[in-house]
Amino acid sequence: MTDDSIARVEDYMSREFHSIDRDATVHDAITMLKEHNLNALIVDRRDEDDEIGLVTVSDVAREVMGKHRPPDRTYVFEIMMKPVVSVPARMKVVYATRLLAKLDLSQAVVTDETRHPLGIVNRRDLVFACLEG
């Protein structure tokens, strides 16, 4: 945990994340998700004024498989969530947990002060962290 002994998002986030270009195919995204055993990929910004996106296994299931779209001819930008809910790395776990619960989200992108992604945090890990304290 951080030196101030308050549980922070950065203490419980997954620092292992992978990103993908918005113009990649969903087939490429599925390959990355499977290869790295992930539930989500961060979608890169086009430039500093753009927002990051997120594509999840659920997005693929709902928007591609559920609608009988071909993964090799469907692009990440067509199914991704953008903008995404992000939380600052230094946010207290209890507040991040409340936010995800209120918005009924299972995960959020963790960012630094300059809005660059540092990782992904999921609701399950945050709830367990709250129970530890």
PyMOL CGO cylinders between C-alpha atoms (Angstrom):
from pymol import cmd
from pymol.cgo import CYLINDER

trace = [
    CYLINDER, 0.00, 0.00, 0.00, 1.00, 3.62, -0.25, 0.3, 1, 1, 1, 1, 1, 1,
    CYLINDER, 1.00, 3.62, -0.25, 2.99, 5.19, 2.55, 0.3, 1, 1, 1, 1, 1, 1,
    CYLINDER, 2.99, 5.19, 2.55, 0.02, 7.06, 4.02, 0.3, 1, 1, 1, 1, 1, 1,
    CYLINDER, 0.02, 7.06, 4.02, -1.79, 3.75, 4.86, 0.3, 1, 1, 1, 1, 1, 1,
    CYLINDER, -1.79, 3.75, 4.86, -5.01, 4.86, 3.16, 0.3, 1, 1, 1, 1, 1, 1,
    CYLINDER, -5.01, 4.86, 3.16, -6.16, 2.34, 0.57, 0.3, 1, 1, 1, 1, 1, 1,
    CYLINDER, -6.16, 2.34, 0.57, -5.79, 3.93, -2.86, 0.3, 1, 1, 1, 1, 1, 1,
    CYLINDER, -5.79, 3.93, -2.86, -6.80, 2.70, -6.28, 0.3, 1, 1, 1, 1, 1, 1,
    CYLINDER, -6.80, 2.70, -6.28, -3.14, 2.43, -7.31, 0.3, 1, 1, 1, 1, 1, 1,
    CYLINDER, -3.14, 2.43, -7.31, -2.66, -0.21, -4.62, 0.3, 1, 1, 1, 1, 1, 1,
    CYLINDER, -2.66, -0.21, -4.62, -5.25, -2.54, -6.18, 0.3, 1, 1, 1, 1, 1, 1,
    CYLINDER, -5.25, -2.54, -6.18, -5.18, -1.82, -9.89, 0.3, 1, 1, 1, 1, 1, 1,
    CYLINDER, -5.18, -1.82, -9.89, -3.78, -4.20, -12.44, 0.3, 1, 1, 1, 1, 1, 1,
    CYLINDER, -3.78, -4.20, -12.44, -0.70, -2.59, -13.91, 0.3, 1, 1, 1, 1, 1, 1,
    CYLINDER, -0.70, -2.59, -13.91, -0.66, -5.14, -16.68, 0.3, 1, 1, 1, 1, 1, 1,
    CYLINDER, -0.66, -5.14, -16.68, -2.77, -3.80, -19.49, 0.3, 1, 1, 1, 1, 1, 1,
    CYLINDER, -2.77, -3.80, -19.49, -2.54, -3.80, -23.23, 0.3, 1, 1, 1, 1, 1, 1,
    CYLINDER, -2.54, -3.80, -23.23, -3.72, -1.24, -25.69, 0.3, 1, 1, 1, 1, 1, 1,
    CYLINDER, -3.72, -1.24, -25.69, -4.95, -1.47, -29.23, 0.3, 1, 1, 1, 1, 1, 1,
    CYLINDER, -4.95, -1.47, -29.23, -5.46, 0.99, -32.07, 0.3, 1, 1, 1, 1, 1, 1,
    CYLINDER, -5.46, 0.99, -32.07, -9.03, 2.03, -32.78, 0.3, 1, 1, 1, 1, 1, 1,
    CYLINDER, -9.03, 2.03, -32.78, -8.59, 0.95, -36.43, 0.3, 1, 1, 1, 1, 1, 1,
    CYLINDER, -8.59, 0.95, -36.43, -7.66, -2.64, -35.53, 0.3, 1, 1, 1, 1, 1, 1,
    CYLINDER, -7.66, -2.64, -35.53, -10.17, -5.35, -36.32, 0.3, 1, 1, 1, 1, 1, 1,
    CYLINDER, -10.17, -5.35, -36.32, -12.18, -7.05, -33.61, 0.3, 1, 1, 1, 1, 1, 1,
    CYLINDER, -12.18, -7.05, -33.61, -10.42, -10.25, -34.65, 0.3, 1, 1, 1, 1, 1, 1,
    CYLINDER, -10.42, -10.25, -34.65, -7.13, -8.59, -33.67, 0.3, 1, 1, 1, 1, 1, 1,
    CYLINDER, -7.13, -8.59, -33.67, -8.66, -7.53, -30.35, 0.3, 1, 1, 1, 1, 1, 1,
    CYLINDER, -8.66, -7.53, -30.35, -9.94, -11.04, -29.62, 0.3, 1, 1, 1, 1, 1, 1,
    CYLINDER, -9.94, -11.04, -29.62, -6.49, -12.44, -30.39, 0.3, 1, 1, 1, 1, 1, 1,
    CYLINDER, -6.49, -12.44, -30.39, -4.86, -10.00, -27.94, 0.3, 1, 1, 1, 1, 1, 1,
    CYLINDER, -4.86, -10.00, -27.94, -7.47, -10.63, -25.24, 0.3, 1, 1, 1, 1, 1, 1,
    CYLINDER, -7.47, -10.63, -25.24, -6.99, -14.38, -25.52, 0.3, 1, 1, 1, 1, 1, 1,
    CYLINDER, -6.99, -14.38, -25.52, -3.19, -14.24, -25.80, 0.3, 1, 1, 1, 1, 1, 1,
    CYLINDER, -3.19, -14.24, -25.80, -2.82, -12.12, -22.65, 0.3, 1, 1, 1, 1, 1, 1,
    CYLINDER, -2.82, -12.12, -22.65, -5.79, -13.60, -20.76, 0.3, 1, 1, 1, 1, 1, 1,
    CYLINDER, -5.79, -13.60, -20.76, -7.49, -10.20, -20.40, 0.3, 1, 1, 1, 1, 1, 1,
    CYLINDER, -7.49, -10.20, -20.40, -11.06, -8.97, -20.17, 0.3, 1, 1, 1, 1, 1, 1,
    CYLINDER, -11.06, -8.97, -20.17, -10.41, -5.54, -21.68, 0.3, 1, 1, 1, 1, 1, 1,
    CYLINDER, -10.41, -5.54, -21.68, -8.05, -3.56, -23.88, 0.3, 1, 1, 1, 1, 1, 1,
    CYLINDER, -8.05, -3.56, -23.88, -7.44, 0.16, -23.67, 0.3, 1, 1, 1, 1, 1, 1,
    CYLINDER, -7.44, 0.16, -23.67, -8.02, 1.86, -27.01, 0.3, 1, 1, 1, 1, 1, 1,
    CYLINDER, -8.02, 1.86, -27.01, -5.34, 4.40, -27.82, 0.3, 1, 1, 1, 1, 1, 1,
    CYLINDER, -5.34, 4.40, -27.82, -6.08, 8.09, -28.31, 0.3, 1, 1, 1, 1, 1, 1,
    CYLINDER, -6.08, 8.09, -28.31, -5.67, 9.52, -31.78, 0.3, 1, 1, 1, 1, 1, 1,
    CYLINDER, -5.67, 9.52, -31.78, -3.99, 12.59, -30.25, 0.3, 1, 1, 1, 1, 1, 1,
    CYLINDER, -3.99, 12.59, -30.25, -3.68, 14.39, -26.91, 0.3, 1, 1, 1, 1, 1, 1,
    CYLINDER, -3.68, 14.39, -26.91, -7.10, 16.03, -27.29, 0.3, 1, 1, 1, 1, 1, 1,
    CYLINDER, -7.10, 16.03, -27.29, -8.83, 12.71, -27.83, 0.3, 1, 1, 1, 1, 1, 1,
    CYLINDER, -8.83, 12.71, -27.83, -10.13, 10.44, -25.08, 0.3, 1, 1, 1, 1, 1, 1,
    CYLINDER, -10.13, 10.44, -25.08, -9.12, 6.86, -24.45, 0.3, 1, 1, 1, 1, 1, 1,
    CYLINDER, -9.12, 6.86, -24.45, -11.54, 4.06, -25.14, 0.3, 1, 1, 1, 1, 1, 1,
    CYLINDER, -11.54, 4.06, -25.14, -12.08, 0.56, -23.83, 0.3, 1, 1, 1, 1, 1, 1,
    CYLINDER, -12.08, 0.56, -23.83, -13.08, -2.62, -25.61, 0.3, 1, 1, 1, 1, 1, 1,
    CYLINDER, -13.08, -2.62, -25.61, -14.13, -5.59, -23.50, 0.3, 1, 1, 1, 1, 1, 1,
    CYLINDER, -14.13, -5.59, -23.50, -15.01, -9.22, -23.98, 0.3, 1, 1, 1, 1, 1, 1,
    CYLINDER, -15.01, -9.22, -23.98, -18.60, -8.22, -23.21, 0.3, 1, 1, 1, 1, 1, 1,
    CYLINDER, -18.60, -8.22, -23.21, -18.52, -5.65, -26.03, 0.3, 1, 1, 1, 1, 1, 1,
    CYLINDER, -18.52, -5.65, -26.03, -17.36, -8.34, -28.45, 0.3, 1, 1, 1, 1, 1, 1,
    CYLINDER, -17.36, -8.34, -28.45, -20.05, -10.77, -27.26, 0.3, 1, 1, 1, 1, 1, 1,
    CYLINDER, -20.05, -10.77, -27.26, -22.84, -8.18, -27.45, 0.3, 1, 1, 1, 1, 1, 1,
    CYLINDER, -22.84, -8.18, -27.45, -21.88, -6.14, -30.52, 0.3, 1, 1, 1, 1, 1, 1,
    CYLINDER, -21.88, -6.14, -30.52, -20.18, -8.73, -32.72, 0.3, 1, 1, 1, 1, 1, 1,
    CYLINDER, -20.18, -8.73, -32.72, -21.19, -12.26, -31.78, 0.3, 1, 1, 1, 1, 1, 1,
    CYLINDER, -21.19, -12.26, -31.78, -24.70, -11.26, -30.68, 0.3, 1, 1, 1, 1, 1, 1,
    CYLINDER, -24.70, -11.26, -30.68, -25.32, -9.37, -33.91, 0.3, 1, 1, 1, 1, 1, 1,
    CYLINDER, -25.32, -9.37, -33.91, -23.64, -11.92, -36.21, 0.3, 1, 1, 1, 1, 1, 1,
    CYLINDER, -23.64, -11.92, -36.21, -21.02, -9.44, -37.39, 0.3, 1, 1, 1, 1, 1, 1,
    CYLINDER, -21.02, -9.44, -37.39, -17.76, -10.78, -38.83, 0.3, 1, 1, 1, 1, 1, 1,
    CYLINDER, -17.76, -10.78, -38.83, -14.88, -10.07, -36.40, 0.3, 1, 1, 1, 1, 1, 1,
    CYLINDER, -14.88, -10.07, -36.40, -12.40, -9.70, -39.25, 0.3, 1, 1, 1, 1, 1, 1,
    CYLINDER, -12.40, -9.70, -39.25, -14.50, -6.95, -40.88, 0.3, 1, 1, 1, 1, 1, 1,
    CYLINDER, -14.50, -6.95, -40.88, -15.64, -5.14, -37.75, 0.3, 1, 1, 1, 1, 1, 1,
    CYLINDER, -15.64, -5.14, -37.75, -13.37, -2.51, -36.26, 0.3, 1, 1, 1, 1, 1, 1,
    CYLINDER, -13.37, -2.51, -36.26, -12.62, -1.73, -32.65, 0.3, 1, 1, 1, 1, 1, 1,
    CYLINDER, -12.62, -1.73, -32.65, -13.90, 1.84, -33.02, 0.3, 1, 1, 1, 1, 1, 1,
    CYLINDER, -13.90, 1.84, -33.02, -17.32, 0.45, -33.97, 0.3, 1, 1, 1, 1, 1, 1,
    CYLINDER, -17.32, 0.45, -33.97, -17.84, -1.38, -30.69, 0.3, 1, 1, 1, 1, 1, 1,
    CYLINDER, -17.84, -1.38, -30.69, -15.62, 0.32, -28.10, 0.3, 1, 1, 1, 1, 1, 1,
    CYLINDER, -15.62, 0.32, -28.10, -16.82, 2.42, -25.21, 0.3, 1, 1, 1, 1, 1, 1,
    CYLINDER, -16.82, 2.42, -25.21, -15.61, 5.99, -25.47, 0.3, 1, 1, 1, 1, 1, 1,
    CYLINDER, -15.61, 5.99, -25.47, -15.18, 8.05, -23.44, 0.3, 1, 1, 1, 1, 1, 1,
    CYLINDER, -15.18, 8.05, -23.44, -14.58, 5.69, -20.57, 0.3, 1, 1, 1, 1, 1, 1,
    CYLINDER, -14.58, 5.69, -20.57, -14.98, 6.23, -16.88, 0.3, 1, 1, 1, 1, 1, 1,
    CYLINDER, -14.98, 6.23, -16.88, -11.54, 6.69, -15.44, 0.3, 1, 1, 1, 1, 1, 1,
    CYLINDER, -11.54, 6.69, -15.44, -10.38, 7.10, -11.88, 0.3, 1, 1, 1, 1, 1, 1,
    CYLINDER, -10.38, 7.10, -11.88, -7.24, 8.77, -10.60, 0.3, 1, 1, 1, 1, 1, 1,
    CYLINDER, -7.24, 8.77, -10.60, -4.61, 6.44, -9.20, 0.3, 1, 1, 1, 1, 1, 1,
    CYLINDER, -4.61, 6.44, -9.20, -4.62, 8.32, -5.88, 0.3, 1, 1, 1, 1, 1, 1,
    CYLINDER, -4.62, 8.32, -5.88, -8.41, 8.11, -5.38, 0.3, 1, 1, 1, 1, 1, 1,
    CYLINDER, -8.41, 8.11, -5.38, -9.45, 6.36, -2.18, 0.3, 1, 1, 1, 1, 1, 1,
    CYLINDER, -9.45, 6.36, -2.18, -10.66, 2.82, -2.79, 0.3, 1, 1, 1, 1, 1, 1,
    CYLINDER, -10.66, 2.82, -2.79, -13.95, 3.45, -1.03, 0.3, 1, 1, 1, 1, 1, 1,
    CYLINDER, -13.95, 3.45, -1.03, -14.84, 6.29, -3.43, 0.3, 1, 1, 1, 1, 1, 1,
    CYLINDER, -14.84, 6.29, -3.43, -13.85, 4.33, -6.52, 0.3, 1, 1, 1, 1, 1, 1,
    CYLINDER, -13.85, 4.33, -6.52, -15.94, 1.40, -5.31, 0.3, 1, 1, 1, 1, 1, 1,
    CYLINDER, -15.94, 1.40, -5.31, -18.96, 3.64, -4.81, 0.3, 1, 1, 1, 1, 1, 1,
    CYLINDER, -18.96, 3.64, -4.81, -18.51, 5.18, -8.25, 0.3, 1, 1, 1, 1, 1, 1,
    CYLINDER, -18.51, 5.18, -8.25, -18.31, 1.84, -10.06, 0.3, 1, 1, 1, 1, 1, 1,
    CYLINDER, -18.31, 1.84, -10.06, -21.30, 0.50, -8.12, 0.3, 1, 1, 1, 1, 1, 1,
    CYLINDER, -21.30, 0.50, -8.12, -23.40, 3.60, -8.78, 0.3, 1, 1, 1, 1, 1, 1,
    CYLINDER, -23.40, 3.60, -8.78, -22.64, 3.44, -12.51, 0.3, 1, 1, 1, 1, 1, 1,
    CYLINDER, -22.64, 3.44, -12.51, -22.97, -0.37, -12.56, 0.3, 1, 1, 1, 1, 1, 1,
    CYLINDER, -22.97, -0.37, -12.56, -19.51, -0.76, -14.08, 0.3, 1, 1, 1, 1, 1, 1,
    CYLINDER, -19.51, -0.76, -14.08, -17.27, -3.74, -13.53, 0.3, 1, 1, 1, 1, 1, 1,
    CYLINDER, -17.27, -3.74, -13.53, -14.02, -1.88, -14.24, 0.3, 1, 1, 1, 1, 1, 1,
    CYLINDER, -14.02, -1.88, -14.24, -12.43, 1.49, -14.87, 0.3, 1, 1, 1, 1, 1, 1,
    CYLINDER, -12.43, 1.49, -14.87, -9.24, 2.77, -16.40, 0.3, 1, 1, 1, 1, 1, 1,
    CYLINDER, -9.24, 2.77, -16.40, -6.79, 4.20, -13.87, 0.3, 1, 1, 1, 1, 1, 1,
    CYLINDER, -6.79, 4.20, -13.87, -5.04, 7.37, -14.99, 0.3, 1, 1, 1, 1, 1, 1,
    CYLINDER, -5.04, 7.37, -14.99, -2.30, 9.66, -13.78, 0.3, 1, 1, 1, 1, 1, 1,
    CYLINDER, -2.30, 9.66, -13.78, -2.52, 13.44, -13.42, 0.3, 1, 1, 1, 1, 1, 1,
    CYLINDER, -2.52, 13.44, -13.42, -1.95, 13.88, -17.16, 0.3, 1, 1, 1, 1, 1, 1,
    CYLINDER, -1.95, 13.88, -17.16, -4.79, 11.48, -18.15, 0.3, 1, 1, 1, 1, 1, 1,
    CYLINDER, -4.79, 11.48, -18.15, -2.43, 8.73, -19.29, 0.3, 1, 1, 1, 1, 1, 1,
    CYLINDER, -2.43, 8.73, -19.29, -3.52, 5.20, -18.48, 0.3, 1, 1, 1, 1, 1, 1,
    CYLINDER, -3.52, 5.20, -18.48, -1.65, 3.42, -15.71, 0.3, 1, 1, 1, 1, 1, 1,
    CYLINDER, -1.65, 3.42, -15.71, -3.80, 0.32, -15.42, 0.3, 1, 1, 1, 1, 1, 1,
    CYLINDER, -3.80, 0.32, -15.42, -7.27, -1.08, -14.95, 0.3, 1, 1, 1, 1, 1, 1,
    CYLINDER, -7.27, -1.08, -14.95, -9.11, -1.62, -11.70, 0.3, 1, 1, 1, 1, 1, 1,
    CYLINDER, -9.11, -1.62, -11.70, -12.12, -3.86, -11.28, 0.3, 1, 1, 1, 1, 1, 1,
    CYLINDER, -12.12, -3.86, -11.28, -15.01, -3.67, -8.88, 0.3, 1, 1, 1, 1, 1, 1,
    CYLINDER, -15.01, -3.67, -8.88, -14.33, -7.10, -7.41, 0.3, 1, 1, 1, 1, 1, 1,
    CYLINDER, -14.33, -7.10, -7.41, -10.80, -6.18, -6.30, 0.3, 1, 1, 1, 1, 1, 1,
    CYLINDER, -10.80, -6.18, -6.30, -12.01, -2.88, -4.86, 0.3, 1, 1, 1, 1, 1, 1,
    CYLINDER, -12.01, -2.88, -4.86, -14.78, -4.54, -2.85, 0.3, 1, 1, 1, 1, 1, 1,
    CYLINDER, -14.78, -4.54, -2.85, -12.32, -7.05, -1.43, 0.3, 1, 1, 1, 1, 1, 1,
    CYLINDER, -12.32, -7.05, -1.43, -9.92, -4.20, -0.60, 0.3, 1, 1, 1, 1, 1, 1,
    CYLINDER, -9.92, -4.20, -0.60, -12.68, -2.43, 1.32, 0.3, 1, 1, 1, 1, 1, 1,
    CYLINDER, -12.68, -2.43, 1.32, -13.33, -5.57, 3.33, 0.3, 1, 1, 1, 1, 1, 1,
    CYLINDER, -13.33, -5.57, 3.33, -9.63, -5.82, 4.26, 0.3, 1, 1, 1, 1, 1, 1,
    CYLINDER, -9.63, -5.82, 4.26, -9.56, -2.39, 5.84, 0.3, 1, 1, 1, 1, 1, 1,
]
cmd.load_cgo(trace, "trace")
